[in-house]
């Protein structure tokens, strides 16, 4: 009985160390969003926000503050920001920051691994239009822009490439309490990034397939996507967002059901839950070993020796 109680206390303590929310925010409207010809004369990382984009960011800051203060277990909450190094994301952070007092912000980190997808250097408008049309035919995830990146490349740096990816670093920050957060306070991580980086972040986190990624739509400027901690230690988009919102983002019915399951799920239950995930790889699943039918193989068929060829 004592062991059960000790494990329960340990579980509660571990949950207290986890962020209450992990929130993804796309930057506000940029000069490039307003007029794509800007990319032909201004380096992508120097593209600034429009006045409307700054207003969007201020409104997003107010919404974030209200969301965090009203959806936490403690009124003594704190926020920590990760931000892409691009001008438009840093400017979005500055406007969002106006909604938070100094005591609420425990830190900020510029994070290069969540930067925008690299499309090459200066972008000639007509050539980029033709290139994006080719991408639609090839596939959005694997298509690599000439002298730039594919979505798969962005996935690698967000998840894990070379020594460590952004997600790995984020978890180390949490596990080692590098953010110096008091466990009695609700911790909220806010990641200010770009449309594609946000999509591949969610893809990696929830283990979505490439096919599922291809269904997803970019968030709008300053759109907020909230991952909230569930009762069992899993994060879910379905706590804060409605089914209609998730459908509008491109989530399939199976993906939405998975998000709902995560609200109360324990991490140890994940493998047993993933029937729908297995079904995306197999045409059908046999109920038992007895359902597997042995097929007669001609003794003269060389194919049976294919795995015994040690000289290849």
N, C-alpha and C positions, 0 to 999 in steps of 0.2 A: 504493500500500500504506500509506504514511504517512497519507494522508487518511482511509483506512478506520479505521486505528488511532486517529487523532485523534477521529473521529466516535464511535467506540466508547467512548473515554475520556470524551468530553463527555456521552454518553448515561448512562454509569455515574454521573458526577458529578451530573447532573440528577436521576437516580433517588434519590440520596442526600439531595437537598434535599426530596424529597417525604415527607409523613408515612407511616410504616409502616402505621398504622391510622387510620381515621376512624370513630369509634364513636358511635352514637346510643343514648341512654339515655332512656327515659321516666321521669318522676318516680315516686316510691313512692305507695302507696295514700294518698289524701287523704280529708279529711272529706267532700268532695263525692262521691267514689267510694263511700264507705260509706253515705252518706245524701244523696240528691240534694236534699232539702229545704233543705240548707245554703245552696244557691245563692240561695234566696229572701230570705235575711237577711244573708248575708256576700258582699261583692264577690268576684268570681271570683279576682282576683289576690291576695286575702288568705286564700283557703282554705288551711289548713295540712295537714301530714301527720298521719296517725294514728300511734300507737305502732308498729303493725304496719308502716306505711309507712317509718318511720325504721329499723326492723329490716331491711326489704327493702333499703333504701339502703346500710346497712352491709355487708350480704352482697354487694350488687352491687359495692361498692368492693373487697372482697376478691377477687371473681371477676375484676374488671378488672385488678387488680395481677398476679394469677397469669397471666392471658391475655397481658398485655403483656410480662411478664418471661420468659415461656416461648416466645413466638412472634416474637421479634425476632432480627435478625442480630447485634445488639450488646447486651451486658449494661449498657451505659451509656446507658440510655433516659431519655426525659423525657416529660412530659405537659403539655398546655395545654388548659384548659377554656373552653368557651363555655356560658353558662347563660341561660335565660329569666329575666326579672325577677320572675316570680311567686313567692310565698312557698313553694309546694310544691316548685318546682324548686331554689330557693336552699337550702332545707332538705335536699333530696336531695343537693346538692353538698356541703354541710357534712358529712353522714354518709359519703359516698363518700370525701371528702378525708382521713378518719381512717386510710385504708389506704395513704396515700402520704406519704413523708417530704418535708420541705421542699426538699431538693436535687433531688427528682424533678419538682417542679411549677415550670415556668418562667413560668406566668402564668395568669390567668383574666380573662374579659371578660363582663360582663353584656350580653346582646344582645337588644334589644327585638323584632327582626324574627323571632325564633324563639319568640315567645310563643304562648299558646293562641289558638285560633280565638275571635273575639269573638262571643258569643251574645246580645249586648245587655247591659243592666245587670242589675238583680236579676231572677232567673228564677223566675217563678211555675210551680210544679211541674206542675200539670195542663196549663197552656198549653204548656209546653215539651214535654211528652209528645206532645200533638197536633201541635205544630210538627215534631217529629222524624218522626212518622208521615207527614206531608206531604212531608218531605225524601226519604223512601224512595221515594215515588211520583214525585217530580220528578227526582231524581238527586242523589246525595251531593256531586258535585263542583261543580255549578253553583248549587245551592240556596243562597240568601242568607237568613240568619236576619233577621227584622225587627229593625231597628236594630243589626244585627250584620254578620258576614262570611260569605261562602261559602268553600268549600275553594279555589276559584279565586282569591279575594282573598288567602288565605294563601300560595298558590303564588306570586303576584306579589311579595309582600314577601320571601319566602324566596329567590326566584330573582332578579328584577330589576324594580323599579318606581321611578318618579320618577328619582332620580339613580343609585342602585345598590342591589342586593339583597344579602342575607346571603352567598349563594354567591360573588358577585363579590368581596365584601370578603374572604372567606375565602381565595380564590385570590390576591388581592393580598398578604395577610399572608404567604402561603407564598412567592410569587415574589420579593417584596421583602425577605424574611426579617425581617419586622416582629416575629416571635416571638423573634428573637435566639437561634435554636437552632444549636448546633454541628453541622455536617454529619456528624461522626463519631458522633453520638448518634442513636439511633432516636427520631424525633418521633412522638407519638401525640396526635391531637386527639380530645377527648371532648366531645360536644355533649349537654347535659342539657336536655331540652325536653319536648314533649307528643306525644300519639299522632298527631294529624293533621299537625302540623308535621314530624314524622319521616317520615310517609308522603309528603308532598309534596316533602320534601328528596330522598328516593330517586327519586321520580317525575321530578324535574327532572334529577338527576344521570345517571340511566340512560335518560332520554328515553322514559319510558313514556307511553303514550297515556292519554287520559281513560277510555277503556273498560277499560284495564288497571288504572288507579287504582281504578275502581269495584269491582274484584275483591278489593282488598286489605283486610286486617283490621288493626285497631289492635293495637299491641304491648301486652302486659300491663304492669302496674306494675313499674317497674325492669327490664323486659326489655331486653336488650342486642342490638343489631344491628350487626355488625362488617363494615365495608368494609376489606379488606386489600389492600395493594399487590401486584399481580402482577409477574411477571418482565419484562413488556414495558412497564410503566408505567400499566396500567389497574387500576382497583380492582374487586374482585369480592366479592360476598356468599358465593360458593360455596367460598371457601378455608376459612373458619371454620365455616360452617353446612352442615348436611346437606340433601339433596334433600327429606327429609320435613319439615324445618323450613320450607324455602322454600315448599313446597306448603301448609303450615298457614297461612302468612302470606298466601296467595292468589296466589302466582306461578303462571302457566301453564307447561306444559312448554316452550314456546318461550322464555319469560323465564328459566327455569332453565338451559336450554341456553346462552343468551346469557351468563349469569353464569359458567358453566363455561368458555366461550370466552375470557372476559376474563382468566382466570387467567394465560394465556400470551400474550395479545394485545398487539400494538403499536397505538398510536393511529392510525397511518397505514393500518391494515387495516380500520378501522371501517366505512367506506362499502361495501367489498366484502363485508363480513360480513352486512350488514343485509337479506338476502333476506326473512327472516321478517317484518321490520318493513314492508317494501314490500307484502308479501302481506296485511297488515292493512288496507291502503287500496285495493288493486285486487283484482278478482275473479280475474284471471289475468294472467300476464305473457307477452308474445309473445317468442319466441326471437330474432327478427330483424326488420328492416324489411320483408323480403319477406313476412312473415306478415300485414302490415297490408293489409287489402283496401280499395281505393278504392270509395266508394259514390257512385252516380250521384245528383246533386242536380238537381232540376227547376229550370230556368233562371228559371221564374216564381216560385220560392219566395223570399219576401222575407227568410227567415231568413238567407240567405247574406250579406245586406247589414247585418246587425245590428252588426258591428264597424266599419262604415264610416260610421256616422251621427255626424258631427262636431258636430252641434248639441245632442246630449244631454249 
